[in-house]
Every structure is written in C-alpha cells, then in structure tokens.
Amino acid sequence: MSTNTIDPNMWVDKYSDYLFNYTIVRVDDKEIAQDLVQETFFAGLKSMKNFKGEASERTWLISILKRKIIDHYRKINSNKGKAEVRMNYTSDSETEGDWLEERVADPFDGNAEGEIENEELGLAIHDCMGKLPQKQALIFKLKTIQGFDTEAICNEFDITASNLWVIIHRARTAMAECLEKNWF
C-alpha cells in the first residue's frame, strides 16, 4: 500500500527552491533552470494519476526533472551550428588539459582568420558529435563538457562507472578521428 501522497497546491512552496538549486548546478543558466522547474511542475500535474506513492513527492518530482534536464541537452545537441569548443581530456601520452582550445586561434587577438577558424571548428565539433550514437554523445557532453558528477550520470543511465568511462573513451576516440578527417 502506498504511504506517500501528492499535493500539487504545495509544490511551489515546498520544492521550487530545491528543484531550482538542483537544476542550476546542471544547466548553469538561471532562465533555463527556472523554465525546467516550471516544466517539471506542469509534467507532474499532467501525470499525477501515475503517482503510485512508492516514492516521496519530492523524489518523484526530481525524477521528472532529471528527464527534463536530459531532454534539454538532447535538444541542444540536435540544434545545428551550436557546439562547445573547450573539452577536458586525459590521454596516455599527454597531460590533462583543454584539447580543442590548443588547436583554436586566440579569440582575443582580433584576427578575422582566427574567428573564422573558431566558427569552422565549432561546426566541425557539432558535426562530429552528431555522428556519435545518441546515448554516447549525451553522456560525453554531460561528463566532459558540462562536468556532471560520474555517480549522477551512472544513476541516470543505469550504468556502472566502468561502463561510463568506456563510453567516454570511445566518444573521445571517435571525436578525435572525426576532427582529424574533417578539420585538420
């Protein structure tokens, strides 16, 4: 028998701050975080009949919010022309650092050629990420670009930490090969 109940009239007062703080750490944009929390409340209202009471109301809302955050990143990844140009990496032969920044012209030198190269590199990165399998691309972006915690990603995708690092390694390898073919 379910022991937890749901009261949407109290959600904003009880959970909005918690959900916002949870989101802002993951999306790093106040307006997007507010929108995702609002979408979470709307989705909760729509699916109230599915609440079984097996988890607390807050846990249930967090699970909805996690899906909204992942959907947000999927949407970003599917938009043409948007790409990150800085990614941290670790390689056997090189030290940890910004792998793409080393290959991009200094944005502060006022050089028009550098600006064109940056734009072209951004497009090349986006195209290469688009060639990765969807799950691999999303995990790669969440961990490598957005800096999500390993445990959070593993919990969200129901994978082990070892599996996560295999996925990240494969994504990095594929990205490096793709960029060598399409950028250099």
C-alpha positions in Angstrom: 0.0 0.0 0.0 1.3 3.4 -0.9 2.3 5.7 2.0 3.1 8.9 0.2 0.6 11.3 -1.1 0.7 14.1 -3.6 -0.4 17.7 -3.1 0.3 19.9 -6.2 -1.0 23.0 -4.3 2.1 22.9 -2.1 4.7 22.1 -4.8 5.9 25.7 -5.4 6.2 26.5 -1.7 7.8 23.1 -0.7 10.0 22.2 -3.7 10.7 25.1 -6.0 13.9 26.2 -4.3 15.3 22.7 -4.0 14.4 21.9 -7.6 15.9 25.2 -8.8 19.2 24.6 -6.9 19.3 21.1 -8.3 18.9 22.4 -11.8 21.1 25.5 -11.8 24.1 23.3 -11.0 23.4 21.2 -14.0 22.5 23.8 -16.6 24.3 26.9 -15.3 21.7 29.3 -16.7 19.1 30.9 -14.4 16.3 31.3 -17.0 16.7 27.8 -18.4 16.8 26.4 -14.8 13.5 28.3 -14.0 11.9 27.0 -17.2 12.9 23.4 -16.5 11.4 23.6 -13.0 8.2 25.0 -14.4 8.1 22.3 -17.0 8.6 19.8 -14.2 5.6 21.1 -12.3 3.5 21.0 -15.5 4.6 17.5 -16.3 3.8 16.5 -12.7 0.3 17.9 -13.0 -0.3 16.0 -16.2 0.9 12.7 -14.8 -0.5 12.9 -11.3 -2.6 9.9 -11.9 0.6 7.9 -12.4 1.9 8.7 -9.0 1.9 5.4 -7.1 3.1 6.7 -3.7 6.0 4.4 -3.7 8.5 7.3 -3.5 8.1 10.6 -1.8 6.6 13.5 -3.7 10.0 15.3 -3.9 11.7 12.2 -5.3 9.0 11.8 -7.9 9.4 15.4 -9.0 13.2 15.0 -9.1 12.9 12.0 -11.4 10.7 14.1 -13.7 13.2 17.0 -13.5 16.1 14.7 -14.4 14.3 13.7 -17.6 13.6 17.4 -18.4 17.4 18.2 -18.0 18.4 15.3 -20.3 15.8 16.4 -22.8 17.2 19.9 -22.6 20.7 18.6 -23.5 19.3 16.4 -26.3 17.6 19.4 -27.8 20.8 21.5 -27.6 22.8 18.6 -29.3 20.3 18.5 -32.1 20.5 22.2 -33.0 22.7 22.9 -36.0 25.6 25.2 -35.5 25.9 25.0 -31.8 29.0 23.4 -30.3 31.4 23.8 -27.4 35.0 24.5 -28.2 36.5 23.5 -24.9 36.6 20.0 -23.6 38.8 18.5 -20.9 40.7 15.3 -21.7 43.2 12.9 -20.4 45.4 11.0 -22.8 48.1 8.4 -22.1 50.7 10.5 -24.0 49.6 14.0 -22.9 48.7 15.7 -19.7 45.2 16.7 -18.8 44.1 19.9 -20.5 41.8 21.6 -22.9 42.1 19.6 -26.1 40.4 21.7 -28.5 41.5 25.1 -27.1 45.1 24.2 -28.1 44.0 24.0 -31.7 41.9 27.2 -31.8 43.3 30.6 -32.5 43.3 33.1 -29.6 39.9 34.8 -29.6 41.4 38.0 -28.2 43.9 38.6 -30.9 41.3 40.4 -33.1 42.3 38.2 -36.1 39.4 37.7 -38.5 41.0 34.5 -39.7 41.0 33.1 -36.2 37.3 34.0 -35.8 36.6 32.0 -39.0 38.6 29.1 -37.8 36.8 29.1 -34.4 33.4 29.1 -36.2 34.5 26.3 -38.5 35.9 24.3 -35.6 32.6 24.7 -33.7 30.7 23.4 -36.7 33.2 20.5 -37.1 32.7 19.6 -33.4 29.0 19.8 -33.7 29.0 17.6 -36.9 31.3 15.1 -35.2 29.2 14.9 -32.1 26.2 14.3 -34.4 27.9 11.2 -35.7 28.2 9.6 -32.3 25.5 7.3 -31.1 22.9 9.4 -29.3 23.5 7.9 -25.8 27.2 8.2 -26.2 27.0 11.8 -27.4 24.8 12.8 -24.4 27.0 11.0 -21.8 30.1 12.6 -23.4 28.6 16.1 -23.2 27.3 15.7 -19.7 30.6 14.4 -18.3 33.2 16.0 -20.5 31.7 19.4 -21.4 29.2 20.1 -18.6 31.2 18.4 -15.8 28.4 16.3 -14.4 29.3 14.0 -11.5 30.1 10.4 -12.5 27.7 8.9 -10.0 24.8 11.1 -11.2 25.3 10.1 -14.8 25.7 6.4 -13.8 22.4 6.6 -11.8 20.6 8.4 -14.6 21.6 6.0 -17.3 21.7 2.9 -15.1 25.3 2.1 -16.0 28.5 1.4 -14.0 31.3 3.8 -13.6 33.5 1.4 -15.7 30.9 1.5 -18.5 30.7 5.3 -18.3 34.5 5.6 -18.8 34.4 3.1 -21.7 31.7 5.3 -23.3 33.7 8.4 -22.7 36.9 6.9 -24.1 35.1 5.7 -27.2 33.5 9.1 -27.7 36.8 10.9 -27.4 38.5 8.5 -29.8 35.7 8.9 -32.4 35.7 12.7 -31.9 39.5 12.8 -32.4 39.3 10.7 -35.6 36.4 12.7 -37.0 38.0 16.0 -36.3 41.3 14.8 -37.9 39.4 13.9 -41.1 37.1 17.0 -41.1 39.0 19.8 -39.5 42.8 19.4 -39.8 
